[in-house]
Amino acid sequence: MGEFTDKLQGVTDKVVGAVKESIGKATDNPDLEAEGKVQQLKGKGEEIKGKVKGAINDL
């Protein structure tokens, strides 16, 4: 995937993860809450990967 795609996927994962975490908290569902936290971390990783690709392309 390209820089933009990685960043977009990262933002998407962070948003969906935050929603899952919130729903998990509201419904007292620790599994869904944990899944949301993991998805947010995955999103942060995707964003970092996109930034690294951008930095490499700038070289």
CHARMM-style PDB file with segment names, atoms N, HN, CA, C and O in Angstrom:
ATOM      1  N   MET     1       0.832  -1.183   0.000  1.00  0.00      PROA
ATOM      2  CA  MET     1       0.000   0.000   0.000  1.00  0.00      PROA
ATOM      3  C   MET     1       0.874   1.243   0.000  1.00  0.00      PROA
ATOM      4  O   MET     1       2.031   1.215   0.418  1.00  0.00      PROA
ATOM      5  N   GLY     2       0.299   2.319  -0.472  1.00  0.00      PROA
ATOM      6  HN  GLY     2      -0.641   2.342  -0.811  1.00  0.00      PROA
ATOM      7  CA  GLY     2       1.032   3.565  -0.530  1.00  0.00      PROA
ATOM      8  C   GLY     2       0.896   4.367   0.751  1.00  0.00      PROA
ATOM      9  O   GLY     2       0.168   3.997   1.672  1.00  0.00      PROA
ATOM     10  N   GLU     3       1.604   5.454   0.780  1.00  0.00      PROA
ATOM     11  HN  GLU     3       2.195   5.756   0.031  1.00  0.00      PROA
ATOM     12  CA  GLU     3       1.618   6.332   1.957  1.00  0.00      PROA
ATOM     13  C   GLU     3       0.211   6.783   2.337  1.00  0.00      PROA
ATOM     14  O   GLU     3      -0.199   6.638   3.489  1.00  0.00      PROA
ATOM     15  N   PHE     4      -0.527   7.329   1.375  1.00  0.00      PROA
ATOM     16  HN  PHE     4      -0.194   7.448   0.440  1.00  0.00      PROA
ATOM     17  CA  PHE     4      -1.861   7.838   1.653  1.00  0.00      PROA
ATOM     18  C   PHE     4      -2.791   6.724   2.120  1.00  0.00      PROA
ATOM     19  O   PHE     4      -3.561   6.911   3.063  1.00  0.00      PROA
ATOM     20  N   THR     5      -2.723   5.577   1.470  1.00  0.00      PROA
ATOM     21  HN  THR     5      -2.098   5.426   0.705  1.00  0.00      PROA
ATOM     22  CA  THR     5      -3.579   4.448   1.820  1.00  0.00      PROA
ATOM     23  C   THR     5      -3.313   3.981   3.243  1.00  0.00      PROA
ATOM     24  O   THR     5      -4.244   3.688   3.994  1.00  0.00      PROA
ATOM     25  N   ASP     6      -2.033   3.913   3.609  1.00  0.00      PROA
ATOM     26  HN  ASP     6      -1.277   4.150   2.999  1.00  0.00      PROA
ATOM     27  CA  ASP     6      -1.684   3.494   4.971  1.00  0.00      PROA
ATOM     28  C   ASP     6      -2.210   4.484   6.005  1.00  0.00      PROA
ATOM     29  O   ASP     6      -2.746   4.086   7.039  1.00  0.00      PROA
ATOM     30  N   LYS     7      -2.055   5.766   5.721  1.00  0.00      PROA
ATOM     31  HN  LYS     7      -1.620   6.089   4.881  1.00  0.00      PROA
ATOM     32  CA  LYS     7      -2.538   6.785   6.654  1.00  0.00      PROA
ATOM     33  C   LYS     7      -4.061   6.730   6.775  1.00  0.00      PROA
ATOM     34  O   LYS     7      -4.600   6.831   7.877  1.00  0.00      PROA
ATOM     35  N   LEU     8      -4.745   6.574   5.664  1.00  0.00      PROA
ATOM     36  HN  LEU     8      -4.308   6.492   4.769  1.00  0.00      PROA
ATOM     37  CA  LEU     8      -6.202   6.494   5.672  1.00  0.00      PROA
ATOM     38  C   LEU     8      -6.677   5.266   6.449  1.00  0.00      PROA
ATOM     39  O   LEU     8      -7.618   5.350   7.238  1.00  0.00      PROA
ATOM     40  N   GLN     9      -6.029   4.139   6.225  1.00  0.00      PROA
ATOM     41  HN  GLN     9      -5.264   4.071   5.584  1.00  0.00      PROA
ATOM     42  CA  GLN     9      -6.384   2.915   6.951  1.00  0.00      PROA
ATOM     43  C   GLN     9      -6.139   3.108   8.443  1.00  0.00      PROA
ATOM     44  O   GLN     9      -6.914   2.631   9.272  1.00  0.00      PROA
ATOM     45  N   GLY    10      -5.069   3.803   8.779  1.00  0.00      PROA
ATOM     46  HN  GLY    10      -4.439   4.191   8.105  1.00  0.00      PROA
ATOM     47  CA  GLY    10      -4.762   4.074  10.175  1.00  0.00      PROA
ATOM     48  C   GLY    10      -5.829   4.905  10.854  1.00  0.00      PROA
ATOM     49  O   GLY    10      -6.250   4.598  11.969  1.00  0.00      PROA
ATOM     50  N   VAL    11      -6.265   5.949  10.186  1.00  0.00      PROA
ATOM     51  HN  VAL    11      -5.924   6.198   9.280  1.00  0.00      PROA
ATOM     52  CA  VAL    11      -7.319   6.802  10.747  1.00  0.00      PROA
ATOM     53  C   VAL    11      -8.612   6.000  10.902  1.00  0.00      PROA
ATOM     54  O   VAL    11      -9.298   6.102  11.918  1.00  0.00      PROA
ATOM     55  N   THR    12      -8.932   5.207   9.890  1.00  0.00      PROA
ATOM     56  HN  THR    12      -8.375   5.124   9.064  1.00  0.00      PROA
ATOM     57  CA  THR    12     -10.144   4.390   9.939  1.00  0.00      PROA
ATOM     58  C   THR    12     -10.100   3.427  11.118  1.00  0.00      PROA
ATOM     59  O   THR    12     -11.073   3.308  11.864  1.00  0.00      PROA
ATOM     60  N   ASP    13      -8.977   2.741  11.287  1.00  0.00      PROA
ATOM     61  HN  ASP    13      -8.187   2.837  10.682  1.00  0.00      PROA
ATOM     62  CA  ASP    13      -8.845   1.795  12.396  1.00  0.00      PROA
ATOM     63  C   ASP    13      -8.950   2.499  13.748  1.00  0.00      PROA
ATOM     64  O   ASP    13      -9.553   1.971  14.682  1.00  0.00      PROA
ATOM     65  N   LYS    14      -8.368   3.678  13.849  1.00  0.00      PROA
ATOM     66  HN  LYS    14      -7.878   4.108  13.090  1.00  0.00      PROA
ATOM     67  CA  LYS    14      -8.439   4.410  15.114  1.00  0.00      PROA
ATOM     68  C   LYS    14      -9.875   4.807  15.445  1.00  0.00      PROA
ATOM     69  O   LYS    14     -10.307   4.685  16.591  1.00  0.00      PROA
ATOM     70  N   VAL    15     -10.607   5.278  14.448  1.00  0.00      PROA
ATOM     71  HN  VAL    15     -10.256   5.376  13.517  1.00  0.00      PROA
ATOM     72  CA  VAL    15     -11.991   5.705  14.681  1.00  0.00      PROA
ATOM     73  C   VAL    15     -12.881   4.507  15.033  1.00  0.00      PROA
ATOM     74  O   VAL    15     -13.635   4.550  16.005  1.00  0.00      PROA
ATOM     75  N   VAL    16     -12.786   3.448  14.239  1.00  0.00      PROA
ATOM     76  HN  VAL    16     -12.174   3.413  13.449  1.00  0.00      PROA
ATOM     77  CA  VAL    16     -13.601   2.262  14.494  1.00  0.00      PROA
ATOM     78  C   VAL    16     -13.232   1.659  15.847  1.00  0.00      PROA
ATOM     79  O   VAL    16     -14.106   1.209  16.588  1.00  0.00      PROA
ATOM     80  N   GLY    17     -11.950   1.648  16.165  1.00  0.00      PROA
ATOM     81  HN  GLY    17     -11.240   2.013  15.563  1.00  0.00      PROA
ATOM     82  CA  GLY    17     -11.511   1.130  17.457  1.00  0.00      PROA
ATOM     83  C   GLY    17     -12.064   1.943  18.618  1.00  0.00      PROA
ATOM     84  O   GLY    17     -12.468   1.384  19.638  1.00  0.00      PROA
ATOM     85  N   ALA    18     -12.084   3.249  18.464  1.00  0.00      PROA
ATOM     86  HN  ALA    18     -11.756   3.703  17.636  1.00  0.00      PROA
ATOM     87  CA  ALA    18     -12.621   4.113  19.525  1.00  0.00      PROA
ATOM     88  C   ALA    18     -14.111   3.861  19.729  1.00  0.00      PROA
ATOM     89  O   ALA    18     -14.597   3.852  20.860  1.00  0.00      PROA
ATOM     90  N   VAL    19     -14.835   3.654  18.625  1.00  0.00      PROA
ATOM     91  HN  VAL    19     -14.441   3.661  17.706  1.00  0.00      PROA
ATOM     92  CA  VAL    19     -16.266   3.360  18.723  1.00  0.00      PROA
ATOM     93  C   VAL    19     -16.473   2.021  19.431  1.00  0.00      PROA
ATOM     94  O   VAL    19     -17.314   1.908  20.323  1.00  0.00      PROA
ATOM     95  N   LYS    20     -15.707   1.015  19.033  1.00  0.00      PROA
ATOM     96  HN  LYS    20     -15.024   1.106  18.308  1.00  0.00      PROA
ATOM     97  CA  LYS    20     -15.827  -0.300  19.677  1.00  0.00      PROA
ATOM     98  C   LYS    20     -15.521  -0.209  21.164  1.00  0.00      PROA
ATOM     99  O   LYS    20     -16.219  -0.797  21.989  1.00  0.00      PROA
ATOM    100  N   GLU    21     -14.469   0.535  21.500  1.00  0.00      PROA
ATOM    101  HN  GLU    21     -13.901   1.013  20.829  1.00  0.00      PROA
ATOM    102  CA  GLU    21     -14.104   0.687  22.903  1.00  0.00      PROA
ATOM    103  C   GLU    21     -15.233   1.359  23.685  1.00  0.00      PROA
ATOM    104  O   GLU    21     -15.571   0.924  24.786  1.00  0.00      PROA
ATOM    105  N   SER    22     -15.809   2.404  23.127  1.00  0.00      PROA
ATOM    106  HN  SER    22     -15.534   2.757  22.233  1.00  0.00      PROA
ATOM    107  CA  SER    22     -16.906   3.116  23.791  1.00  0.00      PROA
ATOM    108  C   SER    22     -18.130   2.228  23.971  1.00  0.00      PROA
ATOM    109  O   SER    22     -18.752   2.223  25.033  1.00  0.00      PROA
ATOM    110  N   ILE    23     -18.470   1.481  22.933  1.00  0.00      PROA
ATOM    111  HN  ILE    23     -17.965   1.485  22.070  1.00  0.00      PROA
ATOM    112  CA  ILE    23     -19.620   0.583  23.028  1.00  0.00      PROA
ATOM    113  C   ILE    23     -19.346  -0.511  24.054  1.00  0.00      PROA
ATOM    114  O   ILE    23     -20.229  -0.894  24.820  1.00  0.00      PROA
ATOM    115  N   GLY    24     -18.108  -1.008  24.059  1.00  0.00      PROA
ATOM    116  HN  GLY    24     -17.390  -0.696  23.437  1.00  0.00      PROA
ATOM    117  CA  GLY    24     -17.734  -2.026  25.043  1.00  0.00      PROA
ATOM    118  C   GLY    24     -17.869  -1.520  26.465  1.00  0.00      PROA
ATOM    119  O   GLY    24     -18.344  -2.240  27.343  1.00  0.00      PROA
ATOM    120  N   LYS    25     -17.453  -0.285  26.696  1.00  0.00      PROA
ATOM    121  HN  LYS    25     -17.067   0.300  25.983  1.00  0.00      PROA
ATOM    122  CA  LYS    25     -17.586   0.310  28.027  1.00  0.00      PROA
ATOM    123  C   LYS    25     -19.055   0.495  28.389  1.00  0.00      PROA
ATOM    124  O   LYS    25     -19.471   0.178  29.504  1.00  0.00      PROA
ATOM    125  N   ALA    26     -19.841   1.010  27.439  1.00  0.00      PROA
ATOM    126  HN  ALA    26     -19.503   1.267  26.533  1.00  0.00      PROA
ATOM    127  CA  ALA    26     -21.251   1.306  27.700  1.00  0.00      PROA
ATOM    128  C   ALA    26     -22.075   0.047  27.958  1.00  0.00      PROA
ATOM    129  O   ALA    26     -23.030   0.069  28.734  1.00  0.00      PROA
ATOM    130  N   THR    27     -21.697  -1.043  27.304  1.00  0.00      PROA
ATOM    131  HN  THR    27     -20.920  -1.060  26.675  1.00  0.00      PROA
ATOM    132  CA  THR    27     -22.463  -2.287  27.447  1.00  0.00      PROA
ATOM    133  C   THR    27     -21.800  -3.260  28.413  1.00  0.00      PROA
ATOM    134  O   THR    27     -22.235  -4.404  28.544  1.00  0.00      PROA
ATOM    135  N   ASP    28     -20.752  -2.809  29.086  1.00  0.00      PROA
ATOM    136  HN  ASP    28     -20.399  -1.879  28.979  1.00  0.00      PROA
ATOM    137  CA  ASP    28     -20.003  -3.654  30.028  1.00  0.00      PROA
ATOM    138  C   ASP    28     -19.517  -4.938  29.346  1.00  0.00      PROA
ATOM    139  O   ASP    28     -19.673  -6.044  29.864  1.00  0.00      PROA
ATOM    140  N   ASN    29     -18.919  -4.745  28.159  1.00  0.00      PROA
ATOM    141  HN  ASN    29     -18.792  -3.847  27.738  1.00  0.00      PROA
ATOM    142  CA  ASN    29     -18.394  -5.858  27.375  1.00  0.00      PROA
ATOM    143  C   ASN    29     -16.877  -5.690  27.270  1.00  0.00      PROA
ATOM    144  O   ASN    29     -16.389  -5.004  26.373  1.00  0.00      PROA
ATOM    145  N   PRO    30     -16.126  -6.322  28.195  1.00  0.00      PROA
ATOM    146  CA  PRO    30     -14.673  -6.123  28.197  1.00  0.00      PROA
ATOM    147  C   PRO    30     -13.974  -6.638  26.942  1.00  0.00      PROA
ATOM    148  O   PRO    30     -12.931  -6.112  26.554  1.00  0.00      PROA
ATOM    149  N   ASP    31     -14.546  -7.668  26.304  1.00  0.00      PROA
ATOM    150  HN  ASP    31     -15.393  -8.095  26.619  1.00  0.00      PROA
ATOM    151  CA  ASP    31     -13.931  -8.187  25.074  1.00  0.00      PROA
ATOM    152  C   ASP    31     -13.997  -7.155  23.947  1.00  0.00      PROA
ATOM    153  O   ASP    31     -13.014  -6.939  23.238  1.00  0.00      PROA
ATOM    154  N   LEU    32     -15.155  -6.524  23.785  1.00  0.00      PROA
ATOM    155  HN  LEU    32     -15.954  -6.700  24.360  1.00  0.00      PROA
ATOM    156  CA  LEU    32     -15.305  -5.512  22.742  1.00  0.00      PROA
ATOM    157  C   LEU    32     -14.458  -4.287  23.057  1.00  0.00      PROA
ATOM    158  O   LEU    32     -13.878  -3.680  22.158  1.00  0.00      PROA
ATOM    159  N   GLU    33     -14.388  -3.931  24.319  1.00  0.00      PROA
ATOM    160  HN  GLU    33     -14.859  -4.424  25.050  1.00  0.00      PROA
ATOM    161  CA  GLU    33     -13.558  -2.800  24.740  1.00  0.00      PROA
ATOM    162  C   GLU    33     -12.087  -3.061  24.411  1.00  0.00      PROA
ATOM    163  O   GLU    33     -11.390  -2.188  23.894  1.00  0.00      PROA
ATOM    164  N   ALA    34     -11.628  -4.269  24.719  1.00  0.00      PROA
ATOM    165  HN  ALA    34     -12.194  -4.978  25.139  1.00  0.00      PROA
ATOM    166  CA  ALA    34     -10.233  -4.632  24.429  1.00  0.00      PROA
ATOM    167  C   ALA    34      -9.980  -4.681  22.927  1.00  0.00      PROA
ATOM    168  O   ALA    34      -8.927  -4.255  22.454  1.00  0.00      PROA
ATOM    169  N   GLU    35     -10.948  -5.201  22.181  1.00  0.00      PROA
ATOM    170  HN  GLU    35     -11.804  -5.547  22.565  1.00  0.00      PROA
ATOM    171  CA  GLU    35     -10.809  -5.256  20.722  1.00  0.00      PROA
ATOM    172  C   GLU    35     -10.669  -3.848  20.147  1.00  0.00      PROA
ATOM    173  O   GLU    35      -9.888  -3.620  19.223  1.00  0.00      PROA
ATOM    174  N   GLY    36     -11.424  -2.918  20.697  1.00  0.00      PROA
ATOM    175  HN  GLY    36     -12.058  -3.103  21.448  1.00  0.00      PROA
ATOM    176  CA  GLY    36     -11.329  -1.529  20.246  1.00  0.00      PROA
ATOM    177  C   GLY    36      -9.969  -0.933  20.527  1.00  0.00      PROA
ATOM    178  O   GLY    36      -9.411  -0.224  19.689  1.00  0.00      PROA
ATOM    179  N   LYS    37      -9.431  -1.215  21.701  1.00  0.00      PROA
ATOM    180  HN  LYS    37      -9.884  -1.791  22.382  1.00  0.00      PROA
ATOM    181  CA  LYS    37      -8.103  -0.695  22.046  1.00  0.00      PROA
ATOM    182  C   LYS    37      -7.040  -1.257  21.112  1.00  0.00      PROA
ATOM    183  O   LYS    37      -6.147  -0.533  20.670  1.00  0.00      PROA
ATOM    184  N   VAL    38      -7.138  -2.545  20.814  1.00  0.00      PROA
ATOM    185  HN  VAL    38      -7.863  -3.133  21.173  1.00  0.00      PROA
ATOM    186  CA  VAL    38      -6.171  -3.180  19.904  1.00  0.00      PROA
ATOM    187  C   VAL    38      -6.278  -2.572  18.514  1.00  0.00      PROA
ATOM    188  O   VAL    38      -5.265  -2.315  17.863  1.00  0.00      PROA
ATOM    189  N   GLN    39      -7.507  -2.342  18.058  1.00  0.00      PROA
ATOM    190  HN  GLN    39      -8.330  -2.551  18.586  1.00  0.00      PROA
ATOM    191  CA  GLN    39      -7.689  -1.766  16.727  1.00  0.00      PROA
ATOM    192  C   GLN    39      -7.136  -0.342  16.663  1.00  0.00      PROA
ATOM    193  O   GLN    39      -6.606   0.070  15.631  1.00  0.00      PROA
ATOM    194  N   GLN    40      -7.254   0.404  17.749  1.00  0.00      PROA
ATOM    195  HN  GLN    40      -7.684   0.069  18.588  1.00  0.00      PROA
ATOM    196  CA  GLN    40      -6.686   1.758  17.780  1.00  0.00      PROA
ATOM    197  C   GLN    40      -5.162   1.702  17.689  1.00  0.00      PROA
ATOM    198  O   GLN    40      -4.548   2.518  17.001  1.00  0.00      PROA
ATOM    199  N   LEU    41      -4.558   0.747  18.378  1.00  0.00      PROA
ATOM    200  HN  LEU    41      -5.057   0.084  18.936  1.00  0.00      PROA
ATOM    201  CA  LEU    41      -3.099   0.594  18.294  1.00  0.00      PROA
ATOM    202  C   LEU    41      -2.679   0.220  16.876  1.00  0.00      PROA
ATOM    203  O   LEU    41      -1.677   0.719  16.362  1.00  0.00      PROA
ATOM    204  N   LYS    42      -3.450  -0.655  16.257  1.00  0.00      PROA
ATOM    205  HN  LYS    42      -4.264  -1.060  16.674  1.00  0.00      PROA
ATOM    206  CA  LYS    42      -3.170  -1.025  14.868  1.00  0.00      PROA
ATOM    207  C   LYS    42      -3.242   0.210  13.975  1.00  0.00      PROA
ATOM    208  O   LYS    42      -2.418   0.381  13.076  1.00  0.00      PROA
ATOM    209  N   GLY    43      -4.219   1.062  14.222  1.00  0.00      PROA
ATOM    210  HN  GLY    43      -4.888   0.923  14.952  1.00  0.00      PROA
ATOM    211  CA  GLY    43      -4.364   2.290  13.439  1.00  0.00      PROA
ATOM    212  C   GLY    43      -3.176   3.212  13.600  1.00  0.00      PROA
ATOM    213  O   GLY    43      -2.707   3.806  12.629  1.00  0.00      PROA
ATOM    214  N   LYS    44      -2.686   3.333  14.824  1.00  0.00      PROA
ATOM    215  HN  LYS    44      -3.067   2.851  15.613  1.00  0.00      PROA
ATOM    216  CA  LYS    44      -1.500   4.164  15.058  1.00  0.00      PROA
ATOM    217  C   LYS    44      -0.306   3.606  14.290  1.00  0.00      PROA
ATOM    218  O   LYS    44       0.485   4.358  13.721  1.00  0.00      PROA
ATOM    219  N   GLY    45      -0.186   2.294  14.278  1.00  0.00      PROA
ATOM    220  HN  GLY    45      -0.829   1.683  14.740  1.00  0.00      PROA
ATOM    221  CA  GLY    45       0.905   1.660  13.537  1.00  0.00      PROA
ATOM    222  C   GLY    45       0.814   1.914  12.044  1.00  0.00      PROA
ATOM    223  O   GLY    45       1.823   2.171  11.388  1.00  0.00      PROA
ATOM    224  N   GLU    46      -0.397   1.843  11.511  1.00  0.00      PROA
ATOM    225  HN  GLU    46      -1.217   1.635  12.044  1.00  0.00      PROA
ATOM    226  CA  GLU    46      -0.599   2.106  10.080  1.00  0.00      PROA
ATOM    227  C   GLU    46      -0.233   3.551   9.740  1.00  0.00      PROA
ATOM    228  O   GLU    46       0.386   3.811   8.708  1.00  0.00      PROA
ATOM    229  N   GLU    47      -0.618   4.487  10.607  1.00  0.00      PROA
ATOM    230  HN  GLU    47      -1.121   4.276  11.445  1.00  0.00      PROA
ATOM    231  CA  GLU    47      -0.270   5.886  10.360  1.00  0.00      PROA
ATOM    232  C   GLU    47       1.243   6.090  10.371  1.00  0.00      PROA
ATOM    233  O   GLU    47       1.783   6.810   9.531  1.00  0.00      PROA
ATOM    234  N   ILE    48       1.911   5.466  11.309  1.00  0.00      PROA
ATOM    235  HN  ILE    48       1.472   4.881  11.991  1.00  0.00      PROA
ATOM    236  CA  ILE    48       3.375   5.572  11.384  1.00  0.00      PROA
ATOM    237  C   ILE    48       4.001   4.984  10.129  1.00  0.00      PROA
ATOM    238  O   ILE    48       4.937   5.551   9.566  1.00  0.00      PROA
ATOM    239  N   LYS    49       3.476   3.837   9.695  1.00  0.00      PROA
ATOM    240  HN  LYS    49       2.715   3.376  10.153  1.00  0.00      PROA
ATOM    241  CA  LYS    49       3.990   3.201   8.480  1.00  0.00      PROA
ATOM    242  C   LYS    49       3.831   4.143   7.285  1.00  0.00      PROA
ATOM    243  O   LYS    49       4.735   4.248   6.457  1.00  0.00      PROA
ATOM    244  N   GLY    50       2.696   4.823   7.192  1.00  0.00      PROA
ATOM    245  HN  GLY    50       1.962   4.737   7.865  1.00  0.00      PROA
ATOM    246  CA  GLY    50       2.479   5.773   6.102  1.00  0.00      PROA
ATOM    247  C   GLY    50       3.445   6.938   6.165  1.00  0.00      PROA
ATOM    248  O   GLY    50       3.953   7.388   5.138  1.00  0.00      PROA
ATOM    249  N   LYS    51       3.703   7.430   7.380  1.00  0.00      PROA
ATOM    250  HN  LYS    51       3.290   7.064   8.214  1.00  0.00      PROA
ATOM    251  CA  LYS    51       4.640   8.546   7.539  1.00  0.00      PROA
ATOM    252  C   LYS    51       6.053   8.125   7.143  1.00  0.00      PROA
ATOM    253  O   LYS    51       6.783   8.896   6.521  1.00  0.00      PROA
ATOM    254  N   VAL    52       6.433   6.912   7.499  1.00  0.00      PROA
ATOM    255  HN  VAL    52       5.840   6.285   8.004  1.00  0.00      PROA
ATOM    256  CA  VAL    52       7.766   6.415   7.142  1.00  0.00      PROA
ATOM    257  C   VAL    52       7.885   6.296   5.628  1.00  0.00      PROA
ATOM    258  O   VAL    52       8.894   6.691   5.044  1.00  0.00      PROA
ATOM    259  N   LYS    53       6.850   5.752   4.998  1.00  0.00      PROA
ATOM    260  HN  LYS    53       6.030   5.431   5.473  1.00  0.00      PROA
ATOM    261  CA  LYS    53       6.874   5.654   3.539  1.00  0.00      PROA
ATOM    262  C   LYS    53       6.998   7.032   2.894  1.00  0.00      PROA
ATOM    263  O   LYS    53       7.715   7.200   1.907  1.00  0.00      PROA
ATOM    264  N   GLY    54       6.299   8.010   3.452  1.00  0.00      PROA
ATOM    265  HN  GLY    54       5.717   7.874   4.254  1.00  0.00      PROA
ATOM    266  CA  GLY    54       6.387   9.378   2.929  1.00  0.00      PROA
ATOM    267  C   GLY    54       7.784   9.945   3.085  1.00  0.00      PROA
ATOM    268  O   GLY    54       8.304  10.593   2.177  1.00  0.00      PROA
ATOM    269  N   ALA    55       8.395   9.700   4.243  1.00  0.00      PROA
ATOM    270  HN  ALA    55       7.973   9.174   4.981  1.00  0.00      PROA
ATOM    271  CA  ALA    55       9.753  10.189   4.486  1.00  0.00      PROA
ATOM    272  C   ALA    55      10.745   9.531   3.528  1.00  0.00      PROA
ATOM    273  O   ALA    55      11.657  10.186   3.023  1.00  0.00      PROA
ATOM    274  N   ILE    56      10.568   8.259   3.285  1.00  0.00      PROA
ATOM    275  HN  ILE    56       9.827   7.727   3.695  1.00  0.00      PROA
ATOM    276  CA  ILE    56      11.458   7.539   2.350  1.00  0.00      PROA
ATOM    277  C   ILE    56      11.294   8.091   0.941  1.00  0.00      PROA
ATOM    278  O   ILE    56      12.275   8.281   0.222  1.00  0.00      PROA
ATOM    279  N   ASN    57      10.058   8.345   0.553  1.00  0.00      PROA
ATOM    280  HN  ASN    57       9.261   8.191   1.137  1.00  0.00      PROA
ATOM    281  CA  ASN    57       9.804   8.887  -0.785  1.00  0.00      PROA
ATOM    282  C   ASN    57      10.386  10.285  -0.947  1.00  0.00      PROA
ATOM    283  O   ASN    57      10.773  10.671  -2.050  1.00  0.00      PROA
ATOM    284  N   ASP    58      10.452  11.047   0.143  1.00  0.00      PROA
ATOM    285  HN  ASP    58      10.137  10.733   1.039  1.00  0.00      PROA
ATOM    286  CA  ASP    58      11.005  12.390   0.082  1.00  0.00      PROA
ATOM    287  C   ASP    58      12.511  12.387  -0.082  1.00  0.00      PROA
ATOM    288  O   ASP    58      13.099  13.368  -0.539  1.00  0.00      PROA
ATOM    289  N   LEU    59      13.131  11.280   0.293  1.00  0.00      PROA
ATOM    290  HN  LEU    59      12.653  10.484   0.663  1.00  0.00      PROA
ATOM    291  CA  LEU    59      14.594  11.183   0.135  1.00  0.00      PROA
ATOM    292  C   LEU    59      14.884  10.981  -1.320  1.00  0.00      PROA
ATOM    293  OT1 LEU    59      16.046  10.870  -1.708  1.00  0.00      PROA
TER     294      LEU     59
END
